[in-house]
């Protein structure tokens, strides 16, 4: 396969991408050229090169920062745009790219590496519980660890089987526990919602939390702002 170089250049004042040969590629509405590199690569190679890469590997992901996860001999590694492995294919499953992390499974356990192949999140987890809005939640039995998408551990908790971690909404994950619902964001900021004699359903909206209790609860539903102030219905 012919060697291919990623396009390089800059954004002009007219929001037009100019490559190093000063040829106008197309009008863009982006902040900088670097953010558009993978898309330009896709445009320039989506036919012939894409077919060659797909023929060479058992599976290939989308490109992220010039790299893709590719499966060869039943193992995943990271390849460059020429189809060369830059991180050896020694992983059993690929989940996704998250910023500059790659979520992978090695043997029986999940973890994450950076784009250079260094282990950032240790391969010790039974499952990736979910990943959204910059939060990565890994599960090992009943223990949950919350990471940001730089691989920094921001929060840990234990959730018994009768309780659970709910969805991530607007940057917060809701953790239902026995006596409270706990909301945690990617910075580790926490809000605690007491479960007053009944399970609370907590809904995160852009600007507040809406707390609802099951029918028959003597406690009225209420709203909590992001500064912790509670607004109860009259």
SEZA-10850 format. One record per residue (C-alpha): residue number from 1; chain; x, y, z. Coordinates in Angstrom, 2 decimals. Each point is the difference from the previous one (the first is absolute). Example, Ala and Ser with C-alpha at 12.3 -4.5 7.8 and 13.67 -1.06 7.14 Angstrom:
<atoms>
+-----+-------+---------+---------+---------+
:   n : chain :      px :      py :      pz :
+-----+-------+---------+---------+---------+
:   1 :     A :   12.30 :   -4.50 :    7.80 :
:   2 :     A :    1.37 :    3.44 :   -0.66 :
+-----+-------+---------+---------+---------+
</atoms>
This chain:
<atoms>
+-----+-------+---------+---------+---------+
:   n : chain :      px :      py :      pz :
+-----+-------+---------+---------+---------+
:   1 :     A :    0.00 :    0.00 :    0.00 :
:   2 :     A :    1.29 :    3.44 :   -0.90 :
:   3 :     A :    1.25 :    2.12 :    2.86 :
:   4 :     A :   -2.43 :    2.78 :    0.92 :
:   5 :     A :    0.66 :    3.11 :    2.02 :
:   6 :     A :   -2.67 :    1.85 :    1.95 :
:   7 :     A :   -0.88 :    3.35 :   -1.47 :
:   8 :     A :    1.55 :    2.91 :    1.78 :
:   9 :     A :   -0.75 :    3.70 :   -0.16 :
:  10 :     A :   -1.85 :    2.79 :    1.67 :
:  11 :     A :   -3.33 :    1.78 :    0.08 :
:  12 :     A :   -0.09 :    3.31 :   -1.83 :
:  13 :     A :   -1.90 :    3.03 :    1.22 :
:  14 :     A :   -2.82 :   -0.97 :   -2.35 :
:  15 :     A :   -0.37 :   -3.38 :    1.72 :
:  16 :     A :    1.45 :   -1.73 :   -3.05 :
:  17 :     A :    2.43 :   -2.84 :    0.52 :
:  18 :     A :    3.29 :    0.57 :   -1.85 :
:  19 :     A :    2.37 :   -2.94 :   -0.30 :
:  20 :     A :    3.78 :    0.33 :   -0.26 :
:  21 :     A :   -0.26 :    0.34 :   -3.78 :
:  22 :     A :   -2.32 :    2.99 :    0.49 :
:  23 :     A :   -2.88 :   -1.81 :   -1.61 :
:  24 :     A :   -3.47 :    0.69 :    1.28 :
:  25 :     A :   -1.54 :   -3.23 :    1.23 :
:  26 :     A :   -3.45 :    1.15 :    1.05 :
:  27 :     A :   -1.74 :    2.53 :    2.23 :
:  28 :     A :    0.00 :   -0.99 :    3.65 :
:  29 :     A :   -1.73 :    1.33 :    3.05 :
:  30 :     A :    2.52 :   -1.19 :    2.57 :
:  31 :     A :    2.35 :    1.57 :    2.52 :
:  32 :     A :    3.26 :   -1.52 :   -1.23 :
:  33 :     A :    1.44 :   -2.30 :   -2.62 :
:  34 :     A :    1.16 :   -2.69 :    2.43 :
:  35 :     A :   -3.56 :   -0.84 :    1.02 :
:  36 :     A :   -0.87 :   -0.68 :   -3.61 :
:  37 :     A :    2.90 :   -2.27 :   -0.92 :
:  38 :     A :   -1.80 :   -3.29 :    0.43 :
:  39 :     A :   -2.95 :    1.17 :   -2.07 :
:  40 :     A :    2.27 :    1.17 :   -2.81 :
:  41 :     A :    1.78 :   -3.34 :    0.13 :
:  42 :     A :   -3.33 :   -1.76 :   -0.26 :
:  43 :     A :   -0.97 :    2.10 :   -3.03 :
:  44 :     A :    3.28 :   -0.65 :   -1.79 :
:  45 :     A :    0.15 :   -3.74 :    0.70 :
:  46 :     A :   -3.53 :   -1.22 :    0.50 :
:  47 :     A :   -0.06 :   -2.01 :   -3.22 :
:  48 :     A :    3.22 :   -1.75 :   -1.00 :
:  49 :     A :    1.90 :    0.13 :    3.29 :
:  50 :     A :   -3.03 :   -0.91 :    2.08 :
:  51 :     A :   -0.52 :   -3.10 :   -2.16 :
:  52 :     A :    3.66 :   -0.98 :    0.34 :
:  53 :     A :   -0.07 :    0.37 :    3.77 :
:  54 :     A :   -3.23 :   -1.96 :    0.32 :
:  55 :     A :    1.46 :   -2.77 :   -2.14 :
:  56 :     A :    3.13 :   -0.19 :    2.15 :
:  57 :     A :   -1.67 :   -0.22 :    3.42 :
:  58 :     A :   -2.79 :   -2.03 :    1.56 :
:  59 :     A :   -1.51 :    3.17 :    1.44 :
:  60 :     A :    0.89 :    3.68 :   -0.02 :
:  61 :     A :   -1.46 :    2.90 :    1.98 :
:  62 :     A :   -0.40 :    3.65 :   -0.90 :
:  63 :     A :    3.14 :    2.17 :    0.05 :
:  64 :     A :    0.69 :    2.16 :    3.04 :
:  65 :     A :    3.02 :    2.33 :    0.11 :
:  66 :     A :    1.43 :   -1.84 :   -3.01 :
:  67 :     A :   -0.34 :   -3.46 :    1.56 :
:  68 :     A :   -2.56 :   -2.78 :   -0.21 :
:  69 :     A :   -0.51 :   -3.24 :    1.90 :
:  70 :     A :    0.57 :   -2.95 :   -2.32 :
:  71 :     A :   -0.42 :   -3.74 :    0.51 :
:  72 :     A :    2.51 :   -2.46 :   -1.40 :
:  73 :     A :    0.47 :   -3.63 :    1.06 :
:  74 :     A :   -2.96 :    0.49 :    2.36 :
:  75 :     A :    1.78 :    2.77 :    1.92 :
:  76 :     A :   -0.45 :    3.78 :   -0.02 :
:  77 :     A :    2.73 :    2.63 :   -0.20 :
:  78 :     A :    0.28 :    3.56 :   -1.28 :
:  79 :     A :    0.96 :    0.75 :   -3.60 :
:  80 :     A :    0.98 :    3.19 :   -1.81 :
:  81 :     A :   -1.54 :    1.16 :   -3.26 :
:  82 :     A :    2.34 :   -2.24 :   -1.98 :
:  83 :     A :   -1.20 :   -3.13 :    1.79 :
:  84 :     A :    3.13 :   -0.43 :    2.11 :
:  85 :     A :   -0.34 :   -1.02 :    3.65 :
:  86 :     A :    1.28 :    2.72 :    2.32 :
:  87 :     A :   -1.36 :   -1.82 :    3.06 :
:  88 :     A :    0.33 :   -3.79 :   -0.18 :
:  89 :     A :   -3.11 :   -2.11 :   -0.53 :
:  90 :     A :   -0.25 :   -1.70 :    3.37 :
:  91 :     A :   -3.51 :    0.96 :    1.13 :
:  92 :     A :   -3.13 :   -2.14 :   -0.22 :
:  93 :     A :   -2.76 :    2.59 :   -0.36 :
:  94 :     A :   -0.29 :    3.66 :   -0.96 :
:  95 :     A :   -2.70 :    2.21 :    1.52 :
:  96 :     A :    0.70 :    3.58 :   -1.14 :
:  97 :     A :    2.30 :    2.98 :   -0.07 :
:  98 :     A :   -0.61 :    2.57 :    2.74 :
:  99 :     A :    2.03 :    3.12 :   -0.69 :
: 100 :     A :    3.57 :   -1.41 :    0.05 :
: 101 :     A :   -0.92 :   -3.22 :    1.79 :
: 102 :     A :   -0.79 :   -3.34 :   -1.61 :
: 103 :     A :   -2.40 :   -2.27 :    1.92 :
: 104 :     A :    1.04 :   -3.63 :   -0.48 :
: 105 :     A :   -0.29 :   -3.47 :    1.47 :
: 106 :     A :    3.05 :   -2.16 :    0.62 :
: 107 :     A :   -0.66 :   -3.57 :    1.02 :
: 108 :     A :   -2.95 :    0.11 :    2.39 :
: 109 :     A :    0.33 :    3.61 :    1.08 :
: 110 :     A :   -0.70 :    3.50 :   -1.29 :
: 111 :     A :    2.25 :    3.03 :    0.30 :
: 112 :     A :    1.35 :    2.80 :   -2.20 :
: 113 :     A :    3.20 :    1.08 :   -1.70 :
: 114 :     A :    1.09 :    3.32 :   -1.46 :
: 115 :     A :    0.80 :    0.47 :   -3.69 :
: 116 :     A :    3.61 :   -1.01 :    0.61 :
: 117 :     A :   -1.00 :   -3.32 :    1.54 :
: 118 :     A :    0.66 :    0.87 :    3.65 :
: 119 :     A :   -2.47 :   -1.50 :    2.46 :
: 120 :     A :   -1.94 :    2.86 :    1.62 :
: 121 :     A :   -2.95 :   -1.84 :    1.57 :
: 122 :     A :    1.16 :   -3.39 :    1.33 :
: 123 :     A :   -1.39 :   -3.16 :   -1.58 :
: 124 :     A :   -1.82 :   -1.30 :    3.06 :
: 125 :     A :   -3.69 :    0.66 :   -0.64 :
: 126 :     A :   -2.77 :   -2.45 :   -0.84 :
: 127 :     A :   -1.92 :    2.53 :   -2.05 :
: 128 :     A :   -0.12 :    3.53 :   -1.35 :
: 129 :     A :   -3.29 :    1.05 :    1.55 :
: 130 :     A :   -0.48 :    3.08 :   -2.19 :
: 131 :     A :    1.85 :    2.95 :   -1.52 :
: 132 :     A :   -1.53 :    3.37 :   -0.84 :
: 133 :     A :    0.60 :    3.74 :    0.49 :
: 134 :     A :    3.65 :   -0.58 :    0.96 :
: 135 :     A :   -0.83 :   -2.56 :    2.72 :
: 136 :     A :    1.29 :   -3.57 :   -0.27 :
: 137 :     A :   -1.52 :   -2.44 :    2.48 :
: 138 :     A :    1.75 :   -3.32 :    0.54 :
: 139 :     A :   -1.53 :   -2.84 :    2.04 :
: 140 :     A :    1.67 :   -2.80 :    1.93 :
: 141 :     A :   -2.54 :   -2.14 :    1.87 :
: 142 :     A :   -1.93 :    2.59 :    2.04 :
: 143 :     A :    2.80 :    2.57 :   -0.04 :
: 144 :     A :   -0.23 :    2.92 :   -2.41 :
: 145 :     A :    2.79 :    2.39 :   -0.95 :
: 146 :     A :   -0.71 :    3.25 :   -1.84 :
: 147 :     A :    2.74 :    1.40 :   -2.24 :
: 148 :     A :    0.20 :    3.11 :   -2.11 :
: 149 :     A :    1.00 :   -0.38 :   -3.65 :
: 150 :     A :    3.62 :    0.79 :    0.91 :
: 151 :     A :    0.04 :   -3.19 :    2.06 :
: 152 :     A :   -0.04 :    1.73 :    3.41 :
: 153 :     A :   -1.99 :   -1.78 :    2.71 :
: 154 :     A :   -2.55 :    2.50 :    1.35 :
: 155 :     A :   -2.32 :   -2.12 :    2.15 :
: 156 :     A :   -0.48 :   -3.54 :    1.32 :
: 157 :     A :   -3.01 :   -1.63 :    1.59 :
: 158 :     A :   -1.50 :   -3.39 :    0.85 :
: 159 :     A :   -3.53 :   -0.71 :   -1.20 :
: 160 :     A :   -1.77 :   -3.11 :    1.30 :
: 161 :     A :   -1.93 :   -2.11 :   -2.48 :
: 162 :     A :   -3.43 :    1.32 :    1.01 :
: 163 :     A :    1.12 :    3.53 :   -0.85 :
: 164 :     A :    1.52 :    1.33 :   -3.19 :
: 165 :     A :    1.69 :    2.71 :   -1.99 :
: 166 :     A :   -2.40 :    1.84 :   -2.26 :
: 167 :     A :    0.70 :    1.93 :   -3.19 :
: 168 :     A :    2.39 :    2.90 :   -0.52 :
: 169 :     A :   -1.93 :    3.18 :   -0.76 :
: 170 :     A :    1.52 :    3.43 :   -0.62 :
: 171 :     A :    3.32 :   -1.02 :    1.49 :
: 172 :     A :   -1.32 :   -1.64 :    3.20 :
: 173 :     A :   -0.49 :   -3.67 :    0.79 :
: 174 :     A :   -2.74 :   -1.01 :    2.45 :
: 175 :     A :    0.92 :   -2.74 :    2.49 :
: 176 :     A :   -2.96 :   -1.50 :    1.88 :
: 177 :     A :    0.98 :   -1.18 :    3.48 :
: 178 :     A :   -1.98 :   -1.22 :    3.01 :
: 179 :     A :   -0.47 :    3.30 :    1.81 :
: 180 :     A :    0.78 :    2.53 :   -2.71 :
: 181 :     A :    0.49 :    0.66 :   -3.67 :
: 182 :     A :    3.45 :    1.33 :   -0.75 :
: 183 :     A :    0.79 :    2.17 :   -3.01 :
: 184 :     A :    3.63 :    0.35 :   -1.12 :
: 185 :     A :    1.52 :    1.92 :   -2.90 :
: 186 :     A :    3.31 :   -0.39 :   -1.81 :
: 187 :     A :    1.74 :    2.33 :    2.48 :
: 188 :     A :   -1.13 :   -2.12 :    2.94 :
: 189 :     A :   -2.57 :    2.57 :    1.18 :
: 190 :     A :   -2.77 :   -1.74 :    1.96 :
: 191 :     A :   -3.63 :    0.62 :    0.83 :
: 192 :     A :   -1.83 :   -2.21 :    2.50 :
: 193 :     A :   -3.77 :   -0.49 :   -0.30 :
: 194 :     A :   -1.54 :   -1.71 :    3.08 :
: 195 :     A :   -2.43 :   -2.83 :   -0.77 :
: 196 :     A :   -2.84 :    0.91 :    2.35 :
: 197 :     A :   -1.71 :   -3.32 :    0.76 :
: 198 :     A :   -0.11 :   -0.81 :   -3.68 :
: 199 :     A :    2.21 :   -0.11 :   -3.05 :
: 200 :     A :    0.63 :    3.37 :   -1.60 :
: 201 :     A :    0.21 :    0.42 :   -3.75 :
: 202 :     A :    2.50 :    2.72 :   -0.83 :
: 203 :     A :   -0.03 :    1.66 :   -3.42 :
: 204 :     A :    2.89 :    2.28 :   -0.98 :
: 205 :     A :   -0.89 :    2.90 :   -2.26 :
: 206 :     A :    2.46 :    2.63 :   -1.27 :
: 207 :     A :   -0.53 :    2.31 :    3.00 :
: 208 :     A :   -1.44 :   -2.02 :    2.88 :
: 209 :     A :   -0.94 :   -3.42 :    1.40 :
: 210 :     A :   -3.63 :   -1.05 :    0.11 :
: 211 :     A :   -0.74 :   -2.40 :    2.88 :
: 212 :     A :   -3.11 :   -2.16 :   -0.18 :
: 213 :     A :   -1.26 :   -2.50 :    2.56 :
: 214 :     A :   -2.29 :   -2.97 :   -0.47 :
: 215 :     A :   -3.74 :    0.51 :    0.33 :
: 216 :     A :   -1.22 :    0.19 :    3.58 :
: 217 :     A :    3.16 :    1.57 :    1.35 :
: 218 :     A :   -0.65 :    2.56 :    2.72 :
: 219 :     A :    2.87 :    2.06 :   -1.40 :
: 220 :     A :   -0.75 :    2.26 :   -2.91 :
: 221 :     A :    2.06 :    0.04 :   -3.15 :
: 222 :     A :    2.54 :    2.78 :   -0.24 :
: 223 :     A :    2.75 :    1.59 :   -2.10 :
: 224 :     A :    3.62 :    0.55 :    0.99 :
: 225 :     A :    2.16 :    2.60 :   -1.70 :
: 226 :     A :    3.68 :   -0.61 :   -0.76 :
: 227 :     A :    0.96 :    2.04 :    3.07 :
: 228 :     A :   -1.91 :   -2.47 :    2.19 :
: 229 :     A :   -3.01 :    2.21 :    0.74 :
: 230 :     A :   -3.28 :   -1.91 :    0.23 :
: 231 :     A :   -3.26 :    1.27 :   -1.46 :
: 232 :     A :   -3.06 :   -1.90 :    1.26 :
: 233 :     A :   -3.45 :    0.07 :   -1.52 :
: 234 :     A :   -2.58 :    1.86 :    2.11 :
+-----+-------+---------+---------+---------+
</atoms>
